[in-house]
Amino acid sequence: MIIRDIVVHLIDKQADSGPSNLTLSQNSMADSPTLELFLEELNKAYNSKPSKVFGCFINSNGASSAEEDSIDADNDMAGNRELLTDHLAGQINFIDYTHQSMNLLKHYIDQASKATGGYMVFVNYKLFGSDFMLIVMLNNVTGVAVDGELGITDVNYLDINKLHLAARIDLSLWQDDPQSERYISMIRGKESNKLSDYFRHFIGSDETINSKHETNELLTAVSQYCEDKIQDDEQKSQFKQKSAEYCLEQAEKGQNVNIKDFSGYVADGAVDDFMNYIKSEQFELNNEISPNKTVIRRFNKISGRNQQVSITINEEALGDTVIYDADKETLTLSDLPASLKSQLMNR
């Protein structure tokens, strides 16, 4: 990872209060091991968020948006797309870009009565050969630490693991393929969608793609292919396992699943057959999908619960360590986990 520029600003606002206040940094931070560790953890936290939405800049093809027109009727400030365009063209520097972006954010957050502010982190970095702009809102939390005299003291720190609001713009993809609908990804905190609309308007993005839906569609296609094309149960299980492993590995790295590469990995000698199957009209799949870890981890599992029992079973265990008797409506389990046996023995 190569850090090109990074700066932190503050937008101070309380819910149901008056206008927000800006505190702006005047300089980009100098690179340091601490800063590199911070960005590494920030990027890891961003990648770990399962429910991302993907989109592109509104009006990126010159079309108008009635929603944006109504919101921006009293706003003659440049949007994020225009500001980034000017920055990448060398017309404004990084700090000027972030200052104007913060004023744009203030415009939108002041219209959202329930919205609260935080520390805004802008990072321009290069990773895996692509340039990114990461824009994150973080909040301070109070913790405890041991001071130099071995006493306990309060410390304030940025809570990276609980990203308030965040967006990542793939600058390389945007420049190389302006018609793409997925060069912007966004995550949200626990606020309702309505409360975080101001952040989407600030970024200037339209939500076109949902990672959960995409992942469900791909894994549904995998399951259906196994049922239609693979006769051997063990081969079915291996195919599904490889599919889940590949998707999860890409999700952990924060990278998309390229359908062609995915097919080559899971289908071995039947790549063309598999590609033709999943790209047929019955499935809505793009050439790349954004893997959702929650969906992947539930794939190939059977689960159910009542007031007393909760059970989750991998499909490949059926008929092996898990036997279901449909007539008696019973499950027989073998090869129990050691921890479970220990708990049962101590009851």
C-alpha positions in Angstrom: 0.0 0.0 0.0 1.3 3.4 -1.0 -0.1 6.4 0.8 -0.2 9.5 -1.4 -2.1 11.9 0.8 -4.0 11.7 4.1 -5.8 14.3 6.2 -8.3 14.4 9.0 -10.9 17.1 9.4 -13.7 17.5 12.0 -17.3 18.3 11.5 -19.0 18.9 14.8 -22.8 18.5 15.0 -25.2 17.1 17.5 -28.6 15.6 16.6 -31.5 18.1 16.6 -29.1 21.0 17.0 -28.2 24.0 14.9 -25.7 24.1 12.0 -22.5 22.1 12.1 -19.1 23.5 12.7 -16.0 22.7 10.7 -12.4 22.4 12.0 -10.1 21.9 9.0 -6.5 20.7 8.8 -4.3 22.8 6.6 -1.7 20.1 5.7 -1.5 16.5 4.6 0.0 14.3 7.2 3.6 13.1 6.8 4.1 9.4 6.2 5.1 7.4 9.3 4.9 3.8 10.6 2.0 4.8 12.8 0.1 6.3 9.9 0.7 3.2 7.8 -0.6 1.0 10.6 -3.6 3.2 11.0 -4.5 3.0 7.3 -3.8 -0.7 7.2 -6.3 -1.2 10.1 -8.8 1.2 8.5 -8.7 -0.6 5.2 -9.0 -3.9 6.9 -12.1 -2.7 8.9 -13.6 -1.3 5.7 -13.1 -4.6 3.8 -14.6 -6.6 6.7 -17.9 -4.8 6.5 -20.3 -7.3 4.9 -23.1 -5.2 3.5 -21.7 -2.8 1.0 -23.6 -1.0 -1.7 -21.9 -0.1 -5.0 -22.6 2.6 -7.4 -21.3 5.4 -9.6 -21.4 9.2 -9.7 -24.8 10.5 -10.4 -25.0 12.3 -13.8 -21.6 10.7 -14.8 -23.0 10.1 -18.3 -24.5 13.6 -18.6 -28.0 12.6 -17.7 -30.1 14.5 -15.2 -31.4 13.3 -11.9 -34.7 14.7 -10.6 -33.8 13.8 -7.1 -30.5 15.5 -7.2 -32.0 18.5 -9.0 -34.5 19.0 -6.2 -31.9 18.7 -3.5 -29.4 20.9 -5.2 -31.8 23.7 -6.2 -30.3 26.0 -3.7 -26.7 24.7 -3.9 -24.3 26.1 -6.5 -21.2 24.3 -5.0 -19.4 21.7 -7.1 -20.2 18.1 -6.4 -17.7 15.4 -5.4 -17.4 14.2 -9.0 -16.4 17.7 -10.2 -14.0 18.3 -7.3 -12.3 15.0 -7.8 -12.1 15.6 -11.6 -10.4 19.0 -10.9 -8.0 17.4 -8.3 -7.0 14.5 -10.6 -6.4 17.0 -13.4 -4.1 19.0 -11.2 -6.4 22.1 -11.0 -6.7 21.9 -7.2 -4.4 20.1 -4.7 -5.4 17.4 -2.2 -6.0 19.8 0.7 -8.2 22.2 -1.4 -10.2 19.2 -2.6 -10.8 18.0 0.9 -11.7 21.6 2.2 -14.3 22.0 -0.6 -15.6 18.5 0.1 -16.0 19.3 3.8 -18.0 22.4 2.9 -20.2 20.2 0.6 -20.6 17.8 3.5 -21.7 20.6 5.8 -24.3 21.7 3.2 -25.9 18.2 3.3 -25.5 17.3 7.0 -27.1 20.6 8.1 -30.2 19.5 6.2 -30.4 16.2 8.2 -31.6 17.1 11.6 -30.9 13.8 13.2 -27.4 13.5 11.7 -24.3 13.8 13.9 -20.7 14.7 12.9 -17.3 13.1 13.5 -13.8 13.0 12.3 -13.5 12.9 8.5 -10.5 11.0 7.1 -9.6 11.5 3.5 -7.0 9.1 2.1 -5.6 8.8 -1.4 -3.6 5.6 -1.7 -2.5 2.9 -4.2 -3.2 -0.8 -3.6 -2.9 -3.8 -6.0 -2.0 -1.4 -8.9 -5.1 0.8 -8.5 -5.6 4.3 -7.0 -8.3 4.8 -4.4 -9.9 7.7 -2.5 -11.2 6.5 0.9 -13.5 8.9 2.8 -14.4 7.8 6.3 -16.3 9.3 9.2 -15.0 8.1 12.6 -16.0 8.8 16.2 -13.9 9.2 19.3 -14.4 6.8 22.1 -13.0 6.8 25.6 -10.9 3.9 26.9 -8.4 3.3 29.7 -4.6 2.9 29.6 -1.7 2.6 32.0 0.3 5.8 32.3 4.0 6.3 32.9 3.5 6.0 36.7 1.6 2.7 36.3 -1.7 4.4 37.1 -5.0 4.1 35.2 -5.9 7.0 33.0 -8.6 7.9 30.4 -7.6 8.0 26.7 -9.6 9.0 23.7 -9.1 7.1 20.4 -10.7 6.7 17.0 -13.0 3.7 17.0 -11.8 2.2 13.7 -13.8 -1.0 14.1 -17.1 0.9 14.2 -17.0 2.8 11.0 -19.7 5.5 11.2 -20.0 6.1 7.5 -17.5 5.4 4.7 -17.0 5.4 0.9 -14.2 4.2 -1.3 -13.8 5.4 -4.8 -11.8 3.3 -7.2 -10.2 6.2 -9.1 -8.4 3.9 -11.6 -11.7 2.1 -12.5 -13.5 5.4 -12.8 -10.9 6.8 -15.2 -10.5 3.6 -17.2 -14.2 2.8 -17.4 -16.4 5.9 -16.8 -19.5 3.9 -17.7 -18.9 1.4 -14.9 -21.6 1.2 -12.3 -19.4 -0.1 -9.4 -16.4 2.2 -8.9 -17.9 3.6 -5.7 -18.5 1.4 -2.7 -20.2 2.6 0.5 -20.9 1.2 4.0 -23.2 2.6 6.6 -23.5 2.6 10.4 -26.5 1.6 12.3 -28.5 4.7 11.4 -31.6 4.2 9.2 -31.2 4.6 5.5 -33.0 7.9 5.7 -30.6 9.3 8.2 -27.6 8.4 6.1 -29.0 9.8 2.8 -27.0 13.0 3.4 -23.7 11.0 3.1 -24.8 9.5 -0.2 -25.7 12.9 -1.5 -22.3 14.2 -0.3 -20.4 11.5 -2.1 -22.7 12.1 -5.1 -23.3 8.4 -5.8 -26.3 6.4 -6.9 -26.7 3.0 -5.4 -27.0 0.5 -8.2 -25.6 -2.8 -6.8 -26.0 -4.7 -3.5 -23.2 -7.1 -2.5 -25.6 -9.4 -0.6 -27.9 -9.8 -3.7 -24.9 -10.3 -6.0 -23.4 -13.0 -3.8 -26.7 -14.8 -3.3 -27.2 -14.8 -7.1 -23.8 -16.3 -7.7 -24.1 -19.0 -5.1 -27.6 -19.8 -6.2 -26.2 -20.4 -9.7 -23.5 -22.6 -8.2 -26.0 -24.7 -6.4 -28.3 -25.0 -9.4 -25.3 -26.0 -11.6 -24.4 -28.7 -9.2 -27.9 -30.1 -9.2 -28.3 -30.0 -13.0 -24.8 -30.9 -14.1 -23.0 -33.0 -11.4 -24.2 -36.4 -10.5 -21.7 -37.5 -7.8 -22.6 -36.1 -4.3 -18.9 -35.8 -3.3 -18.1 -33.8 -6.4 -21.1 -31.6 -5.7 -19.8 -31.0 -2.2 -16.3 -30.2 -3.4 -17.5 -27.8 -6.1 -19.6 -25.9 -3.5 -16.7 -25.9 -1.0 -14.3 -24.5 -3.6 -16.8 -21.8 -4.6 -17.2 -20.7 -1.0 -13.5 -20.7 -0.3 -12.7 -18.6 -3.4 -15.4 -16.0 -2.7 -14.4 -15.7 1.0 -10.7 -15.3 0.1 -11.6 -12.5 -2.3 -13.9 -10.9 0.3 -11.1 -11.0 3.0 -8.8 -9.1 0.6 -11.5 -6.6 -0.3 -11.4 -7.6 -3.9 -14.2 -8.4 -6.4 -14.9 -11.9 -7.7 -14.2 -12.0 -11.4 -16.6 -14.5 -12.9 -14.0 -15.8 -15.4 -11.3 -16.3 -12.8 -13.9 -17.8 -10.4 -15.0 -20.3 -13.1 -11.4 -21.3 -13.9 -10.8 -22.0 -10.2 -13.9 -24.0 -9.4 -14.8 -25.7 -12.6 -11.4 -27.1 -13.7 -12.0 -28.9 -17.1 -15.6 -27.6 -17.4 -14.9 -23.9 -17.4 -16.8 -23.1 -20.6 -19.8 -25.2 -19.6 -20.0 -23.6 -16.2 -19.5 -20.0 -17.6 -22.3 -20.6 -20.2 -24.6 -21.9 -17.5 -24.2 -19.1 -14.9 -24.2 -16.4 -17.6 -27.5 -17.6 -19.0 -30.6 -15.5 -18.8 -31.9 -17.3 -15.6 -29.2 -15.5 -13.5 -28.5 -11.8 -13.2 -24.7 -11.7 -12.9 -22.2 -9.1 -14.0 -18.6 -10.0 -15.1 -17.5 -9.1 -11.5 -19.4 -9.4 -8.3 -18.7 -8.0 -4.8 -18.6 -10.9 -2.4 -20.6 -10.7 0.9 -19.0 -12.7 3.7 -22.2 -13.2 5.6 -23.9 -14.8 2.6 -20.8 -16.9 1.8 -20.6 -18.3 5.4 -24.2 -19.4 5.3 -23.8 -21.1 1.9 -24.1 -24.9 1.8 -25.5 -25.0 5.3 -28.8 -26.2 6.6 -30.1 -24.6 9.8 -33.1 -24.3 12.0 -34.2 -23.5 15.5 -37.0 -23.6 18.0 -37.3 -22.4 21.5 -34.9 -25.1 22.8 -32.6 -26.1 20.0 -30.6 -24.3 17.3 -28.8 -26.5 14.7 -26.6 -25.6 11.7 -25.3 -28.5 9.5 -22.9 -28.5 6.5 -24.7 -30.2 3.7 -21.8 -32.6 3.1 -22.3 -34.0 6.7 -25.8 -35.4 5.7 -25.6 -39.2 5.3 -22.2 -39.2 7.0 -21.9 -37.8 10.5 -25.5 -36.6 10.4 -28.3 -39.1 9.7 -31.9 -37.8 9.2 -34.8 -40.3 9.6 -37.7 -38.7 7.8 -40.2 -41.2 9.2 -39.3 -40.6 12.8 -38.3 -37.0 12.2 -35.0 -37.5 14.1 -31.4 -36.6 13.6 -28.6 -38.9 14.7 -25.2 -37.2 15.2 -21.8 -38.8 15.4 -18.2 -37.5 15.6 -19.3 -34.9 18.1 -17.0 -32.0 18.8 -14.8 -32.5 21.9 -16.1 -29.3 23.5 -19.7 -30.4 23.1 -18.9 -33.9 24.5 -17.2 -32.3 27.5 -20.2 -30.0 28.2 -22.6 -33.0 28.0 -20.4 -35.1 30.3 -20.4 -32.4 32.9 -24.1 -31.8 33.0 
